[in-house]
């Protein structure tokens, strides 16, 4: 997938701040240190478009990235970060749920999980919410370069079992270092954003 234009466009907290118009949107959810910023940069072939924080939990707002004026990649705050108050966690949750549940332009939700670890309780709850809402979703297992290649299949199967995935559900191994999985993810996105074809 060749990207001609990619730019951060705006940050939002509430619906009235979301972009106007009807461009398709692809949302990213996942734990605070799962690598969403690295995922965005790799998917868009940009080095520093999304800032990779030294500390997890830095994305606390909803960030919209304009891709070729055809869609937005939408980076939602990471969940599960321990060093914030309960009130702040509750505010993040409301912000995330409001966007995911109400946004009409949303075509697909990409949920990232770290292939090195069993999905957390927060991951399991998020996955259950996505299934309950009935929104199209895609699971991506990040950081595959950080484990031995021989273990990738085993770890993917463990994630499938933990998240109670069906055999037909896609689970794409992904590495921001090697680019593994990039084209596969774009293939899935195109199913929901025919404007990219």
BADO-442442 format. One line per 8 residues: number of its first residue (from 1); their letters; for each residue x, y, z of N, C-alpha, C, CB. Coordinates in Angstrom, 3 decimals, always signed. Glycine has a CB too. Layout:
BEGIN
NUM = a = X/Y/Z/X/Y/Z/X/Y/Z/X/Y/Z | ...
***
This chain:
BEGIN
1 = xxxxxxxx = +0.853/-1.190/+0.000/+0.000/+0.000/+0.000/+0.889/+1.241/+0.000/-0.965/+0.005/+1.234 | +0.757/+2.055/-1.022/+1.544/+3.285/-1.111/+0.726/+4.448/-0.549/+1.969/+3.571/-2.585 | +1.300/+5.135/+0.417/+0.640/+6.279/+1.034/+1.274/+7.555/+0.489/+0.746/+6.221/+2.593 | +0.486/+8.395/-0.173/+1.018/+9.637/-0.724/+0.953/+10.779/+0.282/+0.261/+10.016/-1.981 | -0.066/+10.776/+1.126/-0.242/+11.854/+2.094/-0.643/+11.254/+3.433/-1.304/+12.880/+1.607 | +0.046/+11.629/+4.479/-0.304/+11.190/+5.828/+0.065/+12.298/+6.790/+0.413/+9.855/+6.206 | -0.883/+12.737/+7.591/-0.620/+13.846/+8.508/-1.526/+13.766/+9.724/-0.810/+15.189/+7.797 | -0.968/+14.144/+10.863/-1.794/+14.347/+12.054/-2.737/+15.510/+11.750/-0.911/+14.634/+13.344
9 = xxxxxxxx = -4.009/+15.346/+12.058/-4.959/+16.410/+11.747/-5.504/+17.112/+12.986/-6.100/+15.848/+10.951 | -5.983/+16.335/+13.967/-6.507/+17.000/+15.152/-6.609/+16.024/+16.313/-7.873/+17.620/+14.860 | -6.801/+16.612/+17.496/-7.008/+15.859/+18.723/-8.389/+16.208/+19.262/-5.892/+16.165/+19.776 | -9.093/+15.212/+19.781/-10.456/+15.429/+20.271/-10.651/+14.740/+21.613/-11.492/+14.914/+19.252 | -11.628/+15.239/+22.350/-12.050/+14.624/+23.601/-13.517/+14.220/+23.518/-11.821/+15.583/+24.784 | -14.319/+15.063/+22.841/-15.752/+14.812/+22.768/-16.245/+14.900/+21.326/-16.514/+15.805/+23.651 | -17.430/+14.355/+21.052/-17.921/+14.237/+19.675/-17.912/+15.531/+18.871/-19.299/+13.707/+19.698 | -18.225/+16.657/+19.496/-18.270/+17.905/+18.724/-16.896/+18.332/+18.217/-18.862/+19.015/+19.571
17 = xxxxxxxx = -15.833/+17.702/+18.737/-14.481/+18.023/+18.293/-13.974/+17.068/+17.210/-13.537/+18.000/+19.474 | -14.724/+16.006/+16.916/-14.303/+15.055/+15.883/-14.265/+15.759/+14.524/-15.262/+13.822/+15.837 | -13.526/+15.210/+13.541/-13.490/+15.834/+12.210/-14.876/+15.895/+11.578/-12.537/+15.066/+11.291 | -15.113/+16.954/+10.850/-16.364/+17.070/+10.092/-16.216/+16.279/+8.787/-16.718/+18.580/+9.801 | -17.336/+16.016/+8.138/-17.289/+15.276/+6.883/-17.531/+13.798/+7.092/-15.959/+15.483/+6.201 | -17.374/+13.041/+6.012/-17.737/+11.622/+6.047/-16.606/+10.675/+5.662/-18.891/+11.387/+5.139 | -15.352/+11.075/+5.887/-14.258/+10.162/+5.600/-14.366/+8.928/+6.495/-12.895/+10.862/+5.795 | -14.036/+7.776/+5.935/-14.025/+6.536/+6.713/-13.010/+6.648/+7.844/-13.700/+5.318/+5.809
25 = xxxxxxxx = -13.271/+5.944/+8.941/-12.359/+5.950/+10.080/-12.044/+4.528/+10.520/-12.956/+6.747/+11.247 | -10.763/+4.308/+10.826/-10.279/+3.040/+11.363/-9.702/+3.351/+12.736/-9.203/+2.358/+10.412 | -10.265/+2.753/+13.786/-9.836/+3.058/+15.151/-8.859/+2.008/+15.662/-11.047/+3.150/+16.087 | -7.911/+2.470/+16.497/-6.926/+1.589/+17.116/-7.142/+1.561/+18.622/-5.486/+2.045/+16.779 | -7.273/+0.358/+19.176/-7.390/+0.203/+20.621/-6.346/-0.794/+21.095/-8.818/-0.256/+21.023 | -5.988/-0.665/+22.375/-5.017/-1.593/+22.951/-4.445/-1.038/+24.237/-3.893/-1.883/+21.959 | -3.703/-1.879/+24.938/-3.070/-1.448/+26.182/-2.063/-0.329/+25.923/-2.378/-2.634/+26.869 | -1.733/+0.369/+26.987/-0.889/+1.547/+26.877/+0.471/+1.278/+26.233/-0.686/+2.132/+28.228
33 = xxxxxxxx = +1.052/+0.123/+26.451/+2.399/-0.143/+25.924/+2.403/-1.183/+24.807/+3.307/-0.607/+27.043 | +1.292/-1.285/+24.083/+1.174/-2.335/+23.065/+1.832/-1.946/+21.743/-0.287/-2.660/+22.824 | +2.147/-0.659/+21.567/+2.844/-0.231/+20.351/+1.955/+0.381/+19.284/+3.553/-1.383/+19.766 | +0.909/+1.115/+19.702/+0.006/+1.708/+18.706/+0.707/+2.771/+17.862/-1.210/+2.321/+19.398 | +1.542/+3.608/+18.488/+2.249/+4.644/+17.728/+3.200/+4.025/+16.700/+3.032/+5.564/+18.682 | +3.931/+2.997/+17.107/+4.824/+2.305/+16.167/+4.026/+1.644/+15.053/+5.675/+1.253/+16.901 | +2.863/+1.102/+15.393/+1.970/+0.502/+14.397/+1.568/+1.546/+13.364/+0.712/-0.100/+15.073 | +1.147/+2.732/+13.821/+0.734/+3.805/+12.907/+1.886/+4.193/+11.985/+0.247/+5.041/+13.700
41 = xxxxxxxx = +3.051/+4.422/+12.548/+4.204/+4.828/+11.740/+4.559/+3.781/+10.693/+5.407/+5.088/+12.634 | +4.505/+2.508/+11.063/+4.822/+1.432/+10.114/+3.753/+1.320/+9.037/+4.966/+0.090/+10.848 | +2.497/+1.381/+9.430/+1.414/+1.280/+8.463/+1.480/+2.408/+7.435/+0.068/+1.299/+9.176 | +1.944/+3.593/+7.858/+1.952/+4.758/+6.980/+3.319/+5.030/+6.359/+1.500/+5.969/+7.745 | +4.290/+4.147/+6.639/+5.658/+4.339/+6.130/+6.229/+5.700/+6.516/+5.679/+4.187/+4.610 | +5.981/+6.092/+7.753/+6.516/+7.343/+8.286/+7.285/+7.015/+9.557/+5.377/+8.387/+8.564 | +8.363/+7.757/+9.813/+9.183/+7.439/+10.982/+8.620/+8.008/+12.279/+10.581/+7.953/+10.777 | +8.202/+9.263/+12.253/+7.840/+9.918/+13.503/+6.500/+10.646/+13.440/+8.913/+10.887/+13.889
49 = xxxxxxxx = +5.588/+10.175/+12.603/+4.284/+10.842/+12.519/+3.553/+10.734/+13.851/+3.425/+10.233/+11.384 | +3.444/+9.518/+14.350/+2.892/+9.304/+15.694/+4.072/+9.190/+16.645/+1.969/+8.013/+15.760 | +4.084/+9.982/+17.678/+5.220/+9.994/+18.583/+5.209/+8.763/+19.473/+5.217/+11.260/+19.431 | +6.343/+8.069/+19.502/+6.496/+6.895/+20.349/+7.024/+7.379/+21.690/+7.454/+5.826/+19.700 | +6.234/+7.227/+22.725/+6.606/+7.744/+24.044/+7.551/+6.785/+24.764/+5.352/+7.986/+24.898 | +8.459/+7.368/+25.547/+9.354/+6.555/+26.372/+8.568/+5.875/+27.486/+10.487/+7.419/+26.965 | +7.494/+6.515/+27.919/+6.638/+5.957/+28.962/+5.280/+5.599/+28.378/+6.479/+6.951/+30.134 | +4.705/+4.464/+28.795/+3.336/+4.163/+28.346/+2.347/+5.136/+28.954/+2.946/+2.724/+28.712
57 = xxxxxxxx = +1.165/+5.217/+28.343/+0.105/+6.046/+28.903/+0.136/+7.493/+28.459/+0.172/+5.998/+30.370 | +0.934/+7.812/+27.442/+1.055/+9.201/+27.009/-0.091/+9.638/+26.100/+2.368/+9.401/+26.297 | -0.689/+8.695/+25.365/-1.829/+9.063/+24.526/-3.068/+9.116/+25.406/-2.021/+8.053/+23.343 | -3.490/+10.338/+25.749/-4.611/+10.500/+26.675/-5.819/+11.137/+26.010/-4.188/+11.334/+27.863 | -5.694/+11.406/+24.716/-6.769/+12.007/+23.951/-6.952/+11.176/+22.686/-6.467/+13.509/+23.616 | -7.932/+11.537/+21.861/-8.163/+10.827/+20.602/-7.466/+11.597/+19.484/-9.697/+10.670/+20.307 | -6.523/+10.956/+18.825/-5.759/+11.604/+17.754/-6.192/+11.076/+16.391/-4.247/+11.380/+17.954 | -6.440/+11.997/+15.455/-6.896/+11.652/+14.112/-5.779/+11.916/+13.106/-8.170/+12.455/+13.737
65 = xxxxxxxx = -5.460/+10.900/+12.290/-4.438/+11.006/+11.251/-5.106/+10.862/+9.888/-3.326/+9.927/+11.441 | -4.940/+11.869/+9.044/-5.550/+11.883/+7.712/-4.665/+11.110/+6.737/-5.767/+13.345/+7.214 | -5.258/+10.135/+6.056/-4.527/+9.295/+5.110/-5.078/+9.527/+3.711/-4.627/+7.793/+5.500 | -4.280/+10.180/+2.869/-4.637/+10.418/+1.460/-6.018/+11.048/+1.291/-4.587/+9.113/+0.690 | -6.498/+11.755/+2.309/-7.814/+12.399/+2.276/-8.932/+11.388/+1.959/-7.820/+13.534/+1.232 | -8.652/+10.109/+2.308/-9.640/+9.052/+2.073/-10.110/+8.394/+3.364/-9.060/+8.000/+1.154 | -9.264/+8.429/+4.390/-9.681/+7.880/+5.667/-8.849/+8.473/+6.783/-9.570/+6.356/+5.667 | -9.344/+8.274/+8.017/-8.591/+8.636/+9.215/-8.204/+7.367/+9.954/-9.416/+9.582/+10.136
73 = xxxxxxxx = -6.934/+7.307/+10.395/-6.554/+6.361/+11.433/-6.766/+7.096/+12.746/-5.056/+5.846/+11.268 | -7.468/+6.464/+13.663/-7.855/+7.127/+14.905/-7.211/+6.397/+16.080/-9.407/+7.166/+15.058 | -6.287/+7.078/+16.749/-5.551/+6.497/+17.871/-6.269/+6.853/+19.171/-4.072/+7.000/+17.896 | -6.827/+5.829/+19.811/-7.552/+6.032/+21.066/-6.613/+5.835/+22.255/-8.757/+5.065/+21.163 | -6.921/+6.458/+23.402/-6.051/+6.294/+24.578/-5.876/+4.835/+24.951/-6.617/+7.060/+25.768 | -4.650/+4.473/+25.319/-4.389/+3.104/+25.760/-5.042/+2.841/+27.103/-2.884/+2.841/+25.846 | -5.508/+1.616/+27.289/-6.134/+1.272/+28.561/-5.177/+0.424/+29.396/-7.468/+0.521/+28.330 | -5.480/+0.301/+30.681/-4.697/-0.574/+31.548/-3.475/+0.071/+32.162/-4.274/-1.757/+30.792
81 = xxxxxxxx = -3.266/+1.389/+31.947/-2.085/+2.025/+32.510/-2.304/+2.275/+33.995/-1.763/+3.346/+31.774 | -1.392/+1.795/+34.832/-1.612/+1.770/+36.277/-1.400/+3.114/+36.958/-0.710/+0.764/+36.899 | -0.532/+3.971/+36.417/-0.114/+5.166/+37.151/-1.018/+6.377/+36.920/+1.293/+5.520/+36.768 | -2.307/+6.143/+36.850/-3.257/+7.253/+36.779/-4.381/+6.976/+37.773/-3.820/+7.437/+35.319 | -5.084/+8.021/+38.133/-6.153/+7.887/+39.122/-7.344/+7.132/+38.546/-6.596/+9.265/+39.619 | -8.187/+6.636/+39.438/-9.410/+5.951/+39.001/-10.305/+6.900/+38.223/-10.173/+5.376/+40.206 | -10.336/+8.161/+38.640/-11.169/+9.152/+37.947/-10.681/+9.355/+36.516/-11.162/+10.496/+38.707 | -9.358/+9.403/+36.328/-8.814/+9.584/+34.981/-9.087/+8.352/+34.125/-7.299/+9.868/+35.040
89 = xxxxxxxx = -8.935/+7.172/+34.709/-9.251/+5.937/+33.976/-10.713/+5.924/+33.535/-8.951/+4.698/+34.848 | -11.592/+6.361/+34.433/-13.024/+6.393/+34.107/-13.296/+7.373/+32.974/-13.855/+6.773/+35.347 | -12.577/+8.509/+32.980/-12.748/+9.501/+31.912/-12.259/+8.946/+30.580/-11.994/+10.801/+32.253 | -11.123/+8.225/+30.601/-10.623/+7.599/+29.366/-11.643/+6.617/+28.828/-9.278/+6.883/+29.614 | -12.161/+5.790/+29.744/-13.114/+4.759/+29.316/-14.339/+5.384/+28.670/-13.537/+3.889/+30.505 | -14.862/+6.434/+29.282/-16.030/+7.104/+28.711/-15.701/+7.692/+27.346/-16.534/+8.206/+29.654 | -14.515/+8.292/+27.210/-14.094/+8.886/+25.943/-14.006/+7.815/+24.845/-12.732/+9.599/+26.111 | -13.391/+6.687/+25.187/-13.225/+5.597/+24.227/-14.580/+5.014/+23.832/-12.323/+4.497/+24.812
97 = xxxxxxxx = -15.411/+4.713/+24.835/-16.696/+4.077/+24.558/-17.620/+5.002/+23.773/-17.366/+3.655/+25.860 | -17.600/+6.299/+24.096/-18.437/+7.250/+23.356/-18.067/+7.234/+21.884/-18.291/+8.676/+23.929 | -16.766/+7.270/+21.601/-16.326/+7.254/+20.197/-16.712/+5.930/+19.525/-14.791/+7.472/+20.106 | -16.341/+4.820/+20.130/-16.551/+3.512/+19.489/-18.028/+3.192/+19.290/-15.904/+2.416/+20.319 | -18.847/+3.611/+20.229/-20.258/+3.236/+20.180/-21.077/+4.135/+19.265/-20.842/+3.266/+21.566 | -20.652/+5.408/+19.121/-21.529/+6.366/+18.446/-21.039/+6.868/+17.090/-21.732/+7.525/+19.326 | -19.786/+6.675/+16.765/-19.229/+7.302/+15.562/-19.697/+6.583/+14.293/-17.693/+7.309/+15.628 | -20.480/+7.259/+13.484/-21.035/+6.646/+12.269/-19.966/+6.371/+11.215/-22.110/+7.543/+11.679
105 = xxxxxxxx = -18.918/+7.192/+11.159/-17.881/+7.034/+10.133/-16.942/+5.853/+10.422/-17.066/+8.319/+10.023 | -17.068/+5.261/+11.594/-16.178/+4.171/+11.993/-16.490/+2.911/+11.189/-16.308/+3.889/+13.506 | -15.500/+2.425/+10.443/-15.692/+1.235/+9.610/-15.104/-0.031/+10.238/-15.071/+1.459/+8.248 | -13.985/+0.132/+10.969/-13.274/-1.039/+11.497/-12.514/-0.628/+12.751/-12.299/-1.641/+10.431 | -12.492/-1.528/+13.744/-11.701/-1.317/+14.960/-10.568/-2.337/+14.953/-12.587/-1.452/+16.263 | -9.345/-1.847/+15.025/-8.177/-2.729/+15.104/-7.726/-2.773/+16.553/-7.014/-2.240/+14.164 | -7.753/-3.961/+17.124/-7.309/-4.153/+18.503/-5.938/-4.792/+18.498/-8.312/-5.021/+19.302 | -4.979/-4.120/+19.137/-3.621/-4.645/+19.232/-3.417/-5.341/+20.568/-2.589/-3.520/+19.053
113 = xxxxxxxx = -2.795/-6.513/+20.524/-2.370/-7.222/+21.730/-0.890/-7.549/+21.578/-3.222/-8.524/+21.966 | -0.176/-7.599/+22.676/+1.256/-7.905/+22.676/+1.435/-9.414/+22.598/+1.958/-7.329/+23.946 | +2.098/-9.875/+21.544/+2.227/-11.319/+21.330/+3.028/-11.996/+22.441/+2.886/-11.591/+19.986 | +3.816/-11.230/+23.185/+4.672/-11.830/+24.216/+3.897/-12.243/+25.464/+5.765/-10.859/+24.604 | +2.686/-11.705/+25.632/+1.951/-11.933/+26.878/+0.539/-12.441/+26.604/+1.891/-10.645/+27.704 | +0.012/-13.180/+27.556/-1.399/-13.563/+27.465/-2.240/-12.293/+27.550/-1.795/-14.582/+28.598 | -3.303/-12.192/+26.750/-4.162/-11.002/+26.832/-4.609/-10.737/+28.272/-5.395/-11.169/+25.923 | -4.497/-9.476/+28.674/-4.856/-9.077/+30.037/-6.373/-9.111/+30.230/-4.312/-7.666/+30.347
121 = xxxxxxxx = -6.796/-8.915/+31.467/-8.235/-8.838/+31.740/-8.845/-7.671/+30.967/-8.501/-8.681/+33.264 | -8.107/-6.540/+30.889/-8.598/-5.389/+30.126/-8.748/-5.729/+28.652/-7.656/-4.195/+30.292 | -7.783/-6.494/+28.098/-7.891/-6.943/+26.706/-9.139/-7.798/+26.505/-6.636/-7.735/+26.297 | -9.363/-8.699/+27.444/-10.521/-9.584/+27.329/-11.833/-8.799/+27.391/-10.491/-10.642/+28.437 | -11.885/-7.814/+28.291/-13.097/-6.992/+28.409/-13.314/-6.186/+27.135/-13.002/-6.045/+29.630 | -12.238/-5.584/+26.614/-12.368/-4.813/+25.372/-12.861/-5.701/+24.236/-11.022/-4.167/+24.991 | -12.303/-6.895/+24.111/-12.720/-7.808/+23.046/-14.193/-8.186/+23.194/-11.847/-9.073/+23.053 | -14.618/-8.434/+24.439/-16.028/-8.756/+24.684/-16.933/-7.585/+24.311/-16.242/-9.137/+26.158
129 = xxxxxxxx = -16.464/-6.356/+24.610/-17.242/-5.163/+24.258/-17.380/-5.048/+22.741/-16.578/-3.888/+24.834 | -16.279/-5.264/+22.019/-16.322/-5.163/+20.560/-17.307/-6.171/+19.985/-14.922/-5.384/+19.959 | -17.275/-7.379/+20.512/-18.208/-8.399/+20.031/-19.643/-8.015/+20.369/-17.868/-9.771/+20.637 | -19.844/-7.470/+21.563/-21.181/-7.083/+21.986/-21.749/-5.931/+21.178/-21.167/-6.716/+23.433 | -20.890/-4.985/+20.786/-21.349/-3.843/+20.000/-21.639/-4.231/+18.556/-20.316/-2.730/+20.037 | -21.048/-5.337/+18.107/-21.279/-5.777/+16.735/-20.533/-4.975/+15.687/-22.723/-5.722/+16.439 | -19.545/-4.189/+16.109/-18.733/-3.431/+15.151/-17.691/-4.355/+14.539/-18.050/-2.208/+15.835 | -17.390/-4.199/+13.235/-16.322/-5.003/+12.643/-14.999/-4.732/+13.355/-16.191/-4.706/+11.132
137 = xxxxxxxx = -14.262/-5.796/+13.653/-12.985/-5.626/+14.345/-11.957/-6.609/+13.802/-13.157/-5.817/+15.865 | -10.699/-6.269/+14.047/-9.564/-7.067/+13.595/-8.548/-7.121/+14.714/-8.933/-6.483/+12.296 | -8.047/-8.305/+15.010/-7.018/-8.439/+16.029/-5.635/-8.513/+15.385/-7.275/-9.682/+16.892 | -4.702/-7.751/+15.962/-3.321/-7.722/+15.490/-2.409/-8.016/+16.678/-2.969/-6.340/+14.832 | -1.518/-8.976/+16.526/-0.559/-9.327/+17.586/+0.757/-8.621/+17.294/-0.349/-10.883/+17.683 | +1.060/-7.605/+18.099/+2.242/-6.772/+17.846/+3.507/-7.363/+18.465/+2.016/-5.366/+18.387 | +4.650/-6.783/+18.056/+5.970/-7.077/+18.627/+6.434/-8.505/+18.349/+5.946/-6.840/+20.120 | +6.088/-9.032/+17.169/+6.512/-10.406/+16.847/+8.023/-10.532/+16.733/+5.868/-10.864/+15.545
145 = xxxxxxxx = +8.720/-9.418/+16.462/+10.180/-9.477/+16.363/+10.841/-9.716/+17.714/+10.712/-8.193/+15.757 | +10.085/-9.604/+18.803/+10.662/-9.736/+20.137/+10.589/-11.158/+20.692/+9.965/-8.799/+21.078 | +10.059/-12.088/+19.893/+10.079/-13.490/+20.313/+10.678/-14.330/+19.186/+8.638/-13.993/+20.681 | +11.096/-15.548/+19.513/+11.661/-16.446/+18.509/+10.599/-16.780/+17.460/+12.203/-17.742/+19.171 | +11.013/-16.813/+16.206/+10.071/-17.094/+15.111/+9.323/-18.399/+15.329/+10.809/-17.143/+13.778 | +10.001/-19.384/+15.909/+9.387/-20.697/+16.132/+8.239/-20.641/+17.139/+10.437/-21.684/+16.613 | +8.198/-19.574/+17.953/+7.157/-19.471/+18.987/+5.940/-18.683/+18.525/+7.726/-18.826/+20.229 | +6.005/-18.048/+17.366/+4.924/-17.169/+16.933/+3.600/-17.921/+16.819/+5.275/-16.525/+15.595
153 = xxxxxxxx = +3.605/-19.060/+16.135/+2.374/-19.836/+15.961/+1.761/-20.260/+17.282/+2.645/-21.057/+15.120 | +2.601/-20.688/+18.201/+2.135/-21.110/+19.528/+1.498/-19.941/+20.288/+3.305/-21.696/+20.345 | +2.155/-18.778/+20.232/+1.625/-17.605/+20.938/+0.293/-17.143/+20.309/+2.665/-16.446/+20.912 | +0.201/-17.187/+18.984/-1.047/-16.799/+18.329/-2.190/-17.709/+18.767/-0.890/-16.841/+16.801 | -1.909/-18.994/+18.873/-2.943/-19.938/+19.291/-3.376/-19.664/+20.727/-2.439/-21.383/+19.156 | -2.428/-19.322/+21.604/-2.769/-19.007/+22.991/-3.665/-17.763/+23.066/-1.487/-18.792/+23.822 | -3.376/-16.779/+22.223/-4.210/-15.572/+22.184/-5.613/-15.925/+21.700/-3.576/-14.492/+21.264 | -5.699/-16.746/+20.664/-7.003/-17.174/+20.141/-7.842/-17.846/+21.226/-6.814/-18.134/+18.955
161 = xxxxxxxx = -7.218/-18.730/+21.980/-7.935/-19.453/+23.030/-8.381/-18.488/+24.123/-7.050/-20.569/+23.626 | -7.471/-17.623/+24.570/-7.788/-16.690/+25.658/-8.934/-15.755/+25.281/-6.551/-15.869/+26.029 | -8.947/-15.279/+24.028/-9.978/-14.336/+23.587/-11.180/-15.027/+22.944/-9.384/-13.350/+22.608 | -11.187/-16.358/+22.998/-12.318/-17.157/+22.499/-12.643/-16.823/+21.041/-13.561/-16.924/+23.374 | -11.589/-16.745/+20.237/-11.768/-16.417/+18.821/-12.252/-17.629/+18.041/-10.460/-15.893/+18.220 | -13.021/-17.367/+16.997/-13.461/-18.422/+16.095/-12.341/-18.727/+15.104/-14.765/-18.014/+15.351 | -12.404/-19.907/+14.516/-11.369/-20.299/+13.562/-11.277/-19.384/+12.356/-11.616/-21.693/+13.098 | -12.396/-18.742/+12.005/-12.411/-17.865/+10.828/-11.969/-16.429/+11.150/-13.808/-17.842/+10.224
169 = xxxxxxxx = -11.838/-16.099/+12.446/-11.437/-14.739/+12.837/-9.969/-14.503/+12.511/-11.692/-14.504/+14.342 | -9.678/-13.379/+11.880/-8.293/-13.059/+11.521/-7.515/-12.605/+12.753/-8.251/-11.965/+10.430 | -6.283/-13.067/+12.866/-5.332/-12.612/+13.879/-3.997/-12.459/+13.169/-5.235/-13.617/+15.108 | -3.571/-11.228/+12.963/-2.405/-10.955/+12.124/-1.180/-10.661/+12.984/-2.686/-9.775/+11.178 | -0.102/-11.453/+12.831/+1.147/-11.128/+13.529/+1.790/-9.906/+12.879/+2.129/-12.339/+13.509 | +2.311/-8.991/+13.722/+2.786/-7.701/+13.212/+4.076/-7.293/+13.904/+1.717/-6.613/+13.406 | +4.977/-6.712/+13.116/+6.211/-6.154/+13.681/+6.477/-4.786/+13.082/+7.414/-7.095/+13.428 | +6.614/-3.787/+13.947/+6.968/-2.447/+13.485/+8.436/-2.387/+13.063/+6.687/-1.410/+14.583
177 = xxxxxxxx = +9.222/-3.346/+13.504/+10.653/-3.372/+13.169/+10.875/-3.946/+11.773/+11.436/-4.198/+14.209 | +10.224/-5.064/+11.474/+10.443/-5.733/+10.185/+9.383/-5.403/+9.139/+10.485/-7.222/+10.390 | +8.245/-4.861/+9.579/+7.143/-4.593/+8.655/+6.237/-5.785/+8.437/+7.682/-4.144/+7.342 | +6.520/-6.891/+9.128/+5.662/-8.076/+9.008/+4.216/-7.725/+9.333/+6.156/-9.202/+9.938 | +3.303/-8.154/+8.488/+1.882/-7.971/+8.725/+1.301/-6.697/+8.134/+1.628/-7.986/+10.174 | +2.161/-5.771/+7.679/+1.661/-4.484/+7.191/+0.684/-4.660/+6.026/+2.829/-3.594/+6.760 | +1.083/-5.409/+5.002/+0.224/-5.573/+3.827/-1.034/-6.352/+4.155/+0.981/-6.272/+2.714 | -0.919/-7.323/+5.074/-2.094/-8.092/+5.475/-3.122/-7.198/+6.163/-1.689/-9.243/+6.404
185 = xxxxxxxx = -2.645/-6.288/+7.012/-3.572/-5.369/+7.687/-4.231/-4.446/+6.668/-2.833/-4.537/+8.768 | -3.457/-3.916/+5.703/-4.049/-3.058/+4.673/-5.091/-3.820/+3.855/-2.955/-2.503/+3.746 | -4.835/-5.101/+3.599/-5.819/-5.911/+2.861/-7.138/-5.964/+3.617/-5.285/-7.345/+2.625 | -7.050/-6.161/+4.944/-8.266/-6.197/+5.763/-8.959/-4.842/+5.768/-7.936/-6.624/+7.201 | -8.185/-3.766/+5.873/-8.769/-2.423/+5.891/-9.525/-2.148/+4.598/-7.676/-1.360/+6.103 | -8.951/-2.562/+3.467/-9.595/-2.312/+2.162/-10.970/-2.962/+2.060/-8.708/-2.824/+1.031 | -11.181/-4.044/+2.784/-12.499/-4.693/+2.765/-13.578/-3.751/+3.295/-12.474/-5.991/+3.599 | -13.177/-2.860/+4.196/-14.141/-1.962/+4.821/-14.053/-0.536/+4.298/-13.944/-1.961/+6.306
193 = xxxxx = -12.986/-0.254/+3.543/-12.812/+1.083/+2.954/-12.517/+0.910/+1.462/-11.650/+1.888/+3.674 | -13.558/+0.615/+0.665/-13.349/+0.386/-0.766/-12.791/+1.611/-1.487/-14.650/-0.028/-1.413 | -12.879/+2.787/-0.868/-12.334/+4.000/-1.469/-10.830/+3.887/-1.695/-12.638/+5.207/-0.589 | -10.169/+2.971/-0.986/-8.723/+2.810/-1.127/-8.334/+1.982/-2.335/-8.157/+2.181/+0.106 | -9.282/+1.280/-2.933/-8.952/+0.390/-4.056/-8.715/+1.161/-5.324/-10.055/-0.621/-4.280
***
